Amino acid sequence: MVDALTEDERMCGEPPDADSDSLSCLMAQAARGHRVLLAALLAEIDLYPGQDRVLNVLWSNGPMSQNKLAAALGIDMSTMTKSLQRLERSGFVSRTPSPANRRISVVSTTPKGDALRPEVRRVEEELHRRMSDGLTPEQVKTLHALLTVVRRNTCREAAASPLAAPASR
């Protein structure tokens, strides 16, 4: 007799197998669940995943070159260009040539983009609330510390990999 899928397996779209409880599998499922939830919450304010990060960097640092923005986000220029094109079409950012070097685009938020700031904060708070549902504040603090270590370990490995793509080309 085949056991029915658990609620977690149904939600994550993962059939049970011998590896479904491995650390790698759990990390991948949690990351996928996070991305799906984030996408749904951002769609409510007409953003795609990643665009919130672009806006947050601009809100924190002010206008910056497209290259520096891509480097700050750790993404390649083709991904940065696509994201900025969408944000620009929506009226949330603008790109202008740098006065010092007209080949360089300076990215700025627009008033319409700045008006999204409280909504992006609301989405971030709702995402945090849903991700930490059922956890105590101490467990959230521990999870944060553990994920910080995992991120450091995996990013160090990724940076040393010959397959790692540079942030800008």
C-alpha positions in Angstrom: 0.0 0.0 0.0 1.4 3.4 -1.0 1.3 6.1 1.7 -0.5 9.3 0.9 1.6 12.4 0.4 2.1 14.5 3.5 0.9 18.1 3.4 4.5 19.3 3.1 5.1 17.0 0.1 1.9 18.2 -1.6 2.8 21.8 -1.1 6.3 21.5 -2.3 5.4 19.2 -5.2 8.0 16.6 -4.1 7.2 12.9 -4.1 8.5 11.0 -1.2 11.8 9.2 -1.8 14.8 8.0 0.2 16.4 11.4 -0.2 13.4 13.7 0.6 14.7 14.3 4.1 18.3 15.1 3.2 19.6 18.5 4.1 20.1 19.3 0.4 16.5 18.3 -0.5 15.0 20.2 2.4 17.1 23.3 1.5 16.0 23.2 -2.1 12.3 22.7 -1.1 12.5 25.6 1.4 14.2 27.8 -1.2 11.5 26.9 -3.8 8.7 27.5 -1.3 10.2 30.9 -0.4 10.5 31.9 -4.0 6.9 30.9 -4.8 5.5 32.7 -1.8 7.6 35.8 -2.5 6.4 35.8 -6.1 2.8 35.7 -5.0 3.2 38.5 -2.5 5.2 40.7 -4.9 2.6 40.1 -7.7 0.1 42.0 -5.5 2.2 45.1 -6.0 3.2 44.4 -9.6 6.8 43.3 -8.9 8.7 40.1 -9.8 11.1 38.4 -7.4 14.5 40.1 -7.5 13.0 43.5 -8.3 12.4 44.1 -4.6 16.1 43.6 -4.0 17.0 46.1 -6.8 14.7 48.7 -5.3 16.1 48.0 -1.8 19.7 48.6 -2.9 18.7 51.8 -4.6 16.7 53.0 -1.6 19.7 52.3 0.6 22.5 53.6 -1.6 20.8 56.2 -3.9 21.4 56.3 -7.6 24.2 54.1 -8.9 25.6 52.7 -12.1 24.0 49.7 -13.6 27.3 47.8 -13.2 27.7 48.6 -9.5 24.0 47.7 -8.9 24.6 44.3 -10.6 27.7 43.8 -8.5 25.9 44.8 -5.3 23.2 42.2 -6.0 25.6 39.5 -7.2 23.9 39.1 -10.5 25.2 39.2 -14.1 24.6 42.1 -16.4 22.1 40.3 -18.6 19.9 39.6 -15.6 20.4 43.1 -14.4 19.4 44.6 -17.8 16.2 42.5 -18.0 15.2 43.4 -14.5 15.8 47.1 -15.1 13.9 47.0 -18.4 10.8 45.6 -16.5 11.2 48.2 -13.7 11.6 51.0 -16.2 8.5 49.9 -18.2 6.5 50.0 -15.0 7.8 53.4 -14.2 9.6 52.4 -11.0 13.2 53.3 -12.0 14.9 55.4 -14.6 18.2 55.1 -16.3 20.2 58.1 -17.5 23.7 58.4 -19.0 26.4 59.3 -16.5 27.6 62.9 -16.9 31.2 61.7 -16.5 30.9 58.8 -18.9 27.9 58.7 -21.2 28.5 54.9 -21.9 27.5 54.3 -18.2 23.9 54.2 -17.2 23.0 55.6 -13.8 19.9 53.9 -12.2 17.5 55.9 -10.0 14.2 55.2 -8.4 11.3 57.4 -9.6 8.6 58.9 -7.4 6.4 56.0 -8.4 9.1 53.6 -7.4 9.7 55.4 -4.1 5.9 55.2 -3.4 6.3 51.3 -3.4 8.7 51.4 -0.4 6.0 50.9 2.3 4.4 48.1 0.2 7.7 46.3 -0.3 8.2 46.6 3.5 4.8 45.1 4.0 5.6 42.2 1.7 8.9 41.6 3.5 7.1 41.5 6.9 4.4 39.2 5.6 6.9 36.9 4.0 8.9 36.8 7.3 5.6 36.1 9.3 4.6 33.2 7.0 8.1 31.7 6.9 8.5 31.8 10.7 4.9 30.6 11.5 5.1 28.0 14.2 8.6 29.1 15.3 9.4 30.8 18.6 11.4 34.0 18.5 14.4 32.1 19.8 14.0 29.5 17.0 13.9 32.3 14.4 17.1 33.8 15.8 18.8 30.3 15.7 17.5 29.7 12.1 18.9 33.1 11.1 22.3 32.3 12.6 22.4 28.8 11.0 21.4 30.1 7.5 24.1 32.8 7.8 26.7 30.1 8.3 25.2 28.0 5.4 25.2 31.0 3.1 28.8 31.8 4.0 29.8 28.2 3.3 28.0 27.8 0.1 28.9 31.3 -1.3 32.6 30.6 -0.5 32.3 27.3 -2.4 30.5 29.0 -5.3 33.0 31.8 -5.6 35.9 29.2 -5.7 34.1 27.2 -8.4 35.4 27.4 -12.0 31.7 27.4 -12.9 31.0 30.6 -11.0 30.0 33.4 -13.4 31.3 36.9 -12.7 28.7 39.5 -11.5 29.5 41.7 -14.5 31.0 41.0 -17.9 
